[in-house]
């Protein structure tokens, strides 16, 4: 199995295709296999790399809770990119992975050709409730194991639209979640999710991030909508795509639309046509007033 040693752990990854590197960072309830619709599409044009974070077999599952944090997740992603001999990569993340991608752009912009931050921001507008829910989910995965926890967690409100649209796709998603590590999932929830900085916590750092960024969010992913707007307003070179009638699991719920938006973005970046916002565009000069 292909893996690299980074920060004292083995990270499993799969690589398909040739071209510009395109690295995928998965969400809490996913793993490298969650990116299959994107890998099949983008491997025709890109060197696609999907990997499992620490805590997700066959990557190392540390037993020490101190070996989990979002900061370590960011450094793991950076280390993976460097270990694979990549100078700069397009980095795509969903939810937990989207937060990691954003913070990789803050900590290591030199390795980021572009950032795609999808479905990110849980816990930013409802932090206390988020902590309670994540802690309860951690107990569920630890006590009952992922095989039992997957069905309940997968039926959360942010997954109901996915279940409605694509029951077979949702069942595949749930079955993959059921194969995760109970201890790894519990530690990820408690140490990465609960303790990470929210989107607003890092707001003061975002204006300095010049990396071209695509923000994607579903219009029914209520707890990520405001953070997405905040990122759009704060990042100087960001665009925002809102997917209609879509909730949290964007890349699986609407794979064709997700892929097209991402391809258009990557093409614009590579052609130097993803341009920073013109700050004067928000001001109405005397000649700009409508008649």
Protein Blocks (a to p, Z undefined) as FASTA:
>chain_A
ZZddeehiacddddededjdddddddfklcfklmmmmmmmmmmmpccdddddehiafbdc
dfblklgcfklmmmmmmmmmmmnopabdcdddehjlmmmmmmmmmmmmmlmmbdcdehih
ehklmmmmmmmmmmmmmmmmmmnopmlmmmmmmmgmklmmmmmmmmmlmmmmmmmmmmmc
fklmmmmmmmmmmmpccfklmmmmmmmmmbdcdddddfklmmlmmmmmmmmmmmmbbccd
ddehiafklmlmmmmlmmmmmmmmmmmmmnopaccddfklmpccfklpcZZ
